[in-house]
Amino acid sequence: MSQDDFFAQIGVEPPGSADSPPPTRRDRKRRTKERKRRRRRRRIVTTLIMVLVLAGVGAGGYLAYKYRPPAPTTAASDYSGAGEGAVEVEIPDGASGQEIGKILYDKGVVASVGAFADAYAANANSGNIQAGVYTLKAKMSAANAVAALLDPASQTRRLTIPEGFTQTQVKEKLVSTGGFTAAEVDAAFADTAGIGLPSAAGGHVEGWLAPDTYNISQGATATEVVAEMVKRTVSRLKNAGVAEADYETVLIKASIVEREATPTYYGQVARVIDNRLADTDGDTQGKLGMDSTILYGLGRSGGMPTQAELDDASNPYNTRIHPGLPPTPIGSPGKGTITAVLNPPAGDWLYFVTINLDTGETRFASTYAEQQANEQLLQQYCAANEAKCSSGTHKS
């Protein structure tokens, strides 16, 4: 920039201009235009500088945000202490710490999933948490929740009663798996009011102890567990449309089917029972003639009765001698046999025999002559498999 231009911009005459000739009108116009042009140029330059500055600030801000160091994390909310009350939770197989935390949070056990996940990661033994049902507490600290899941005492005991189990076998399970004493179980069986046993049972729990899997929590009594078994049996009978007056009859028939047949033949054996009970003036004279009932009366669940035992009239469960149904069920029937008893297929069968203990193949007959022919097949099998036949057969 020349000296003249500089002084022109600030509106001052340059030094030495006093001796210069006075500007003409044309000079003044030219200078005015020049000043306006310079001011426009300065505004444009200033605007460009402002745009570039703002762009630089924006880019710097973005990069600062993108590459900023992580902000300090706020600790996940957590309860303090051992908690209160009792909460039952089920941990599935293979659940991660995050997944377990979600289950516990939903149940009100821990304050947040994050707190549990942190405690799970901090505990070197957390990987040993087993799948199962646990009794925990509400509002536990996350660390206490992890410790409780690692404590075997927190895990609810699982008790499984298979179909066909007798009262005696259920008692053994309640003692061995449930942790109750024999005296506690006997007292529960005798407490008909406490366990909700229907009057149709005549005071006997046999047949009313529903086959199922039960979760026994800490502090549960034998009476409470047995009451749950009876409750499930009643529920199944009601859901199947059984009238209360028929409860015991259905259970007796179903318990015999459970012992005498495999699922393939449930319906046909149920039909044989009905046919024999109705055949009071025929070949069977209303006698079921089932070995399973005789063995129950002898306190056994397998094998075959001896001839002396078959002839023993003192056994009230000897259905070869006593017509009609036995006094009580001979075990706990499952849903399948109850359904079969209520809806047996049509047929005039009075006899049946399992002729192959390997495959369970069973033959049904309407006459005794047909039954004898089927028994010949069994004898042939037994001649070749003596050891297997000594354990008993399904024969009637």
Residue pairs with C-beta under 8 A, 6 or more apart in sequence:
3 14
4 14
6 14
7 13
7 14
8 31
8 34
8 35
9 35
9 38
23 31
75 115
76 111
76 112
76 113
76 114
76 115
76 117
76 118
77 111
77 112
77 114
77 115
78 110
78 111
78 112
78 115
78 141
78 142
79 110
79 111
79 139
79 140
79 141
79 142
80 141
81 139
81 140
81 141
81 144
82 137
82 140
82 141
82 144
83 109
83 136
83 137
83 138
83 139
83 140
83 141
83 144
83 145
84 137
84 138
84 139
85 137
85 138
86 135
86 136
86 137
86 217
86 219
87 107
87 108
87 109
87 135
87 136
87 137
87 138
88 133
88 134
88 135
88 136
88 156
88 215
88 217
89 103
89 104
89 107
89 109
89 133
89 134
89 136
90 103
90 132
90 133
90 134
91 100
91 103
91 129
91 130
91 131
91 132
91 133
91 134
91 149
92 99
92 131
93 131
94 131
95 103
95 131
97 116
97 117
97 120
97 121
97 126
98 113
98 117
100 116
100 120
100 129
100 149
101 110
101 112
101 113
101 114
101 115
101 116
101 117
101 120
101 142
102 113
104 110
104 116
104 136
104 145
105 111
105 112
105 113
105 116
107 136
107 138
108 138
108 139
109 136
109 137
109 138
109 139
109 140
109 145
110 116
110 140
110 141
110 142
110 145
111 139
111 142
112 142
115 141
115 142
116 142
116 145
116 146
118 142
119 141
119 142
119 143
119 145
119 146
120 126
120 142
120 146
122 143
123 143
123 146
123 147
123 150
125 150
126 146
126 150
128 150
129 146
129 149
129 150
130 155
132 155
132 156
132 158
133 155
133 156
133 158
133 215
134 148
134 149
134 154
134 155
134 156
135 154
135 156
135 217
135 218
136 145
136 148
136 149
136 154
137 148
140 148
148 154
153 218
154 218
156 215
156 216
156 217
156 218
157 177
157 178
157 179
157 215
157 216
158 177
158 213
158 214
158 215
158 216
159 173
159 174
159 177
159 178
159 213
159 214
159 215
159 216
159 225
160 173
160 212
160 213
160 214
161 170
161 173
161 209
161 210
161 211
161 212
161 213
161 214
161 229
161 332
162 211
163 211
163 258
163 331
163 332
163 333
163 334
163 336
163 337
164 211
164 255
164 258
164 259
164 331
164 332
164 333
164 334
165 173
165 209
165 211
165 331
165 332
166 206
166 296
166 301
166 330
166 331
166 332
167 189
167 205
167 206
167 209
168 299
169 301
170 209
170 229
170 332
171 182
171 185
171 186
171 189
174 180
174 185
174 222
174 225
174 226
175 181
175 182
175 185
178 216
178 222
178 225
179 216
180 188
180 222
180 225
184 221
184 222
185 222
185 226
187 222
187 223
188 194
188 195
188 221
188 222
188 223
188 225
188 226
188 227
189 195
189 205
189 226
191 223
192 201
192 203
194 223
194 227
195 205
195 223
195 226
195 227
195 229
195 230
196 227
196 230
196 231
196 234
197 203
197 205
197 208
197 230
198 208
198 234
198 244
198 247
200 244
200 245
200 247
200 248
201 207
201 208
201 247
201 248
202 248
202 328
204 328
205 226
205 230
206 328
206 329
206 330
206 331
206 332
207 233
207 248
207 251
207 252
207 255
207 328
207 329
207 330
207 331
207 332
207 333
208 229
208 230
208 233
208 251
208 329
208 332
209 226
209 229
209 230
209 233
209 332
210 229
210 230
210 232
210 233
210 236
210 332
211 332
211 333
211 334
212 229
212 232
214 225
214 228
214 229
216 225
233 251
233 332
234 247
236 335
236 338
237 247
237 250
237 251
237 338
240 250
240 338
240 339
240 342
241 342
242 250
242 338
242 342
248 328
248 329
249 325
250 338
250 341
250 342
251 329
251 333
251 338
252 325
252 326
252 328
252 329
252 330
253 270
253 273
253 274
253 325
253 341
254 270
254 329
254 333
254 334
254 337
254 338
254 340
254 341
255 329
255 330
255 331
255 332
255 333
255 337
256 269
256 273
256 288
256 290
256 292
256 293
256 326
256 330
257 266
257 269
257 270
257 273
257 333
257 337
257 340
257 341
258 331
258 332
258 333
258 334
258 337
259 290
259 292
259 296
259 301
259 330
259 331
260 269
260 290
260 292
260 394
260 396
261 268
261 269
261 362
261 394
262 360
262 362
263 336
264 360
264 362
265 352
265 360
265 362
266 336
266 337
266 339
266 340
267 340
267 343
267 344
267 345
268 344
268 345
268 347
268 349
268 352
268 362
268 364
269 340
269 352
270 337
270 340
270 341
270 344
271 344
271 345
271 346
271 347
271 349
272 349
272 350
272 351
272 352
272 364
272 396
273 288
273 341
274 344
275 347
275 348
275 349
275 350
276 284
276 286
276 287
276 288
276 289
276 350
277 286
277 288
277 324
277 325
278 286
279 285
279 286
279 350
280 286
280 323
282 350
283 350
283 367
283 368
284 350
285 323
286 323
286 324
287 319
287 320
287 321
287 322
287 323
287 324
288 319
288 324
288 325
288 326
288 396
289 319
289 320
289 396
290 319
290 396
291 304
291 305
291 392
291 395
291 396
292 330
293 317
293 318
293 319
293 326
293 330
294 305
294 309
294 310
294 315
294 317
294 318
294 319
294 320
295 301
295 302
295 303
295 305
296 317
296 326
296 330
296 331
297 315
297 316
297 317
297 318
297 326
298 305
298 309
298 315
301 331
302 391
302 392
303 391
303 392
304 392
304 393
309 315
309 318
310 318
310 320
311 321
312 318
312 321
313 321
313 322
316 322
316 326
316 327
317 326
317 327
317 330
319 326
347 364
348 366
349 364
349 365
349 366
350 365
350 366
350 367
350 368
350 371
351 364
351 365
351 366
351 367
351 368
351 370
351 371
351 374
351 396
352 362
352 363
352 364
352 365
352 371
352 374
352 394
352 395
352 396
353 362
353 363
353 371
353 374
353 375
353 377
353 378
353 393
353 394
353 395
353 396
354 360
354 361
354 362
354 378
354 393
354 394
354 395
355 361
355 362
355 363
355 374
355 377
355 378
355 381
356 381
357 381
357 385
357 388
357 389
357 391
357 393
358 385
358 388
362 394
363 374
363 377
365 371
365 373
365 374
375 395
378 389
378 393
378 395
381 389
382 388
382 389
382 393
